[in-house]
Amino acid sequence: MKRVLLLIGIFVASVVAGKAQDSYKITGNADGLPDGQLVLSVWDGQKGVVAAKAEIAEGKFVFIGRVKEPLWAMIHTPDGKPLASFMLENAEYVVMGRDAVTGGGKAQEAWMKFDAINFDLAREHQAQKARYERAEQQGNKKQMQKIDSAYQVFLADAQVREVLLLKQYADNNAAAYVVASTMGGLSLARLQERFNLLTERVRVSCFGKVVAERIAKLEQLEIGAVAPDFSLPSSDVGMISLHKTNARLKLVYFWTSGDVTSRTRNVELLKLHEQYRPKGFDIISVSLDVNRQEWIKAIGQDGMNGWQNGCDLEGESSPVVQSYCVESIPTMFLVDGENRIVGKNLWGSDLRKQIVKLLKK
């Protein structure tokens, strides 16, 4: 009888353990937090959503749920003030205070090592910044250059450390998260290099898919590729379209009325447009403005009415902006008559030389 009861006990324990591994439990035990509500939000690389809400009383709270695969998570107040962030997987966590999280599984374990690099970078940045400012106040340019060089060496070393971790945790979703969350501004070659470090399994994770999509977009923006077509509401009546614009050479120009550099570029482009339009050069400006009145006002002030101006008033969320992977403004793409990209982010004399060269063909 005792053996039967023992076997039943083992069976029950294994079932309970199985359930625990199939869900997450986040327990809060942090003193000093005001009573109220906390929110658990998750990010899969594309969008953030609220996963759960919990009441907090005397620093204690509990979140219980389940995720299909590891996701990036943040616990915050309803007004967005962060408490803690971590890799959420079906495991147990304890939140002891702001950014003080223990527990988790393999993804969280790996992320902690990646985060250690971020911590070192932040600490070194603050230290070097203080030294640089002191040298600047003293007018010591030689010391300023020395400090900057030392920091660049530190950055290079941090990048090496990160690559080594990516190789070590190539089959861990945390590695895919790191690649996805740091891919902004990377060239196609650099991003492809980091993506190739991941295993096939991780490449098809939610974060891996985001990176793959980014790579596909960047491939469409390489020199020689056909520029993505788009249609946008015009500053005048109607729509503007890249591929329907007949010109030997077209400049797709991303800008916004509130950016000082963009407004300076507007004046430069106005001179180029006036000089080379008779030879087949045209400009299609795409504004990231969200206020139509400010957009139209800037067009008039800068004399941009001579070319096509488009804007969907969606700012950085605009499908056109997303398809061109625009991360800073101003940004430009030079496109030939067959809509193939023949230049990117050329300004000043470099842009003029390229225009002259291509219009001679």
Secondary structure as the mmCIF struct_conf table of DSSP 4:
data_model
#
loop_
_struct_conf.conf_type_id
_struct_conf.id
_struct_conf.beg_label_comp_id
_struct_conf.beg_label_asym_id
_struct_conf.beg_label_seq_id
_struct_conf.end_label_comp_id
_struct_conf.end_label_asym_id
_struct_conf.end_label_seq_id
HELX_RH_AL_P HELX_RH_AL_P1 LYS A 2 GLN A 21
TURN_TY1_P TURN_TY1_P1 ASP A 22 ASP A 22
BEND BEND1 SER A 23 SER A 23
STRN STRN1 TYR A 24 ASN A 29
TURN_TY1_P TURN_TY1_P2 ASP A 31 GLY A 32
HELX_LH_PP_P HELX_LH_PP_P1 LEU A 33 PRO A 34
BEND BEND2 ASP A 35 ASP A 35
STRN STRN2 GLY A 36 TRP A 43
BEND BEND3 GLY A 45 GLN A 46
STRN STRN3 GLY A 48 ILE A 56
STRN STRN4 ALA A 57 ALA A 57
TURN_TY1_P TURN_TY1_P3 GLU A 58 GLY A 59
STRN STRN5 LYS A 60 GLY A 65
BEND BEND4 LYS A 68 GLU A 69
STRN STRN6 LEU A 71 HIS A 76
TURN_TY1_P TURN_TY1_P4 PRO A 78 ASP A 79
STRN STRN7 PRO A 82 LEU A 88
BEND BEND5 ASN A 90 ALA A 91
STRN STRN8 GLU A 92 GLY A 97
TURN_TY1_P TURN_TY1_P5 ARG A 98 ASP A 99
STRN STRN9 ALA A 100 GLY A 103
HELX_RH_AL_P HELX_RH_AL_P2 LYS A 106 GLN A 137
TURN_TY1_P TURN_TY1_P6 GLN A 138 GLY A 139
HELX_RH_AL_P HELX_RH_AL_P3 LYS A 141 GLN A 168
TURN_TY1_P TURN_TY1_P7 TYR A 169 ASP A 171
BEND BEND6 ASN A 172 ASN A 172
HELX_RH_AL_P HELX_RH_AL_P4 ASN A 173 SER A 181
TURN_TY1_P TURN_TY1_P8 THR A 182 THR A 182
TURN_TY1_P TURN_TY1_P9 GLY A 184 GLY A 185
HELX_RH_AL_P HELX_RH_AL_P5 LEU A 188 PHE A 195
TURN_TY1_P TURN_TY1_P10 ASN A 196 LEU A 197
BEND BEND7 LEU A 198 LEU A 198
HELX_RH_AL_P HELX_RH_AL_P6 GLU A 200 ARG A 203
TURN_TY1_P TURN_TY1_P11 VAL A 204 VAL A 204
BEND BEND8 SER A 205 SER A 205
HELX_RH_AL_P HELX_RH_AL_P7 CYS A 206 GLU A 219
TURN_TY1_P TURN_TY1_P12 GLN A 220 LEU A 221
BEND BEND9 GLU A 222 GLU A 222
TURN_TY1_P TURN_TY1_P13 ILE A 223 GLY A 224
BEND BEND10 ALA A 225 ALA A 225
STRN STRN10 VAL A 226 VAL A 226
HELX_LH_PP_P HELX_LH_PP_P2 ALA A 227 ASP A 229
STRN STRN11 SER A 231 PRO A 233
STRN STRN12 SER A 234 SER A 234
BEND BEND11 SER A 235 GLY A 238
STRN STRN13 MET A 239 SER A 241
BEND BEND12 LEU A 242 LEU A 242
TURN_TY1_P TURN_TY1_P14 HIS A 243 LYS A 244
BEND BEND13 ARG A 248 ARG A 248
STRN STRN14 LEU A 249 TRP A 255
TURN_TY1_P TURN_TY1_P15 SER A 257 GLY A 258
HELX_RH_AL_P HELX_RH_AL_P8 VAL A 260 TYR A 276
HELX_RH_3T_P HELX_RH_3T_P1 ARG A 277 LYS A 279
TURN_TY1_P TURN_TY1_P16 GLY A 280 GLY A 280
STRN STRN15 PHE A 281 SER A 287
BEND BEND14 VAL A 290 VAL A 290
HELX_RH_AL_P HELX_RH_AL_P9 ARG A 292 GLN A 301
TURN_TY1_P TURN_TY1_P17 ASP A 302 GLY A 303
HELX_RH_3T_P HELX_RH_3T_P2 MET A 304 GLY A 306
BEND BEND15 TRP A 307 TRP A 307
STRN STRN16 GLN A 308 GLY A 310
BEND BEND16 LEU A 313 LEU A 313
HELX_RH_3T_P HELX_RH_3T_P3 GLY A 315 SER A 317
HELX_RH_AL_P HELX_RH_AL_P10 PRO A 319 SER A 323
TURN_TY1_P TURN_TY1_P18 TYR A 324 CYS A 325
BEND BEND17 SER A 328 PRO A 330
STRN STRN17 THR A 331 ASP A 336
TURN_TY1_P TURN_TY1_P19 GLY A 337 GLU A 338
BEND BEND18 ASN A 339 ASN A 339
STRN STRN18 ARG A 340 ARG A 340
STRN STRN19 ILE A 341 LYS A 344
BEND BEND19 ASN A 345 ASN A 345
HELX_RH_AL_P HELX_RH_AL_P11 GLY A 348 LEU A 359
TURN_TY1_P TURN_TY1_P20 LYS A 360 LYS A 360
#
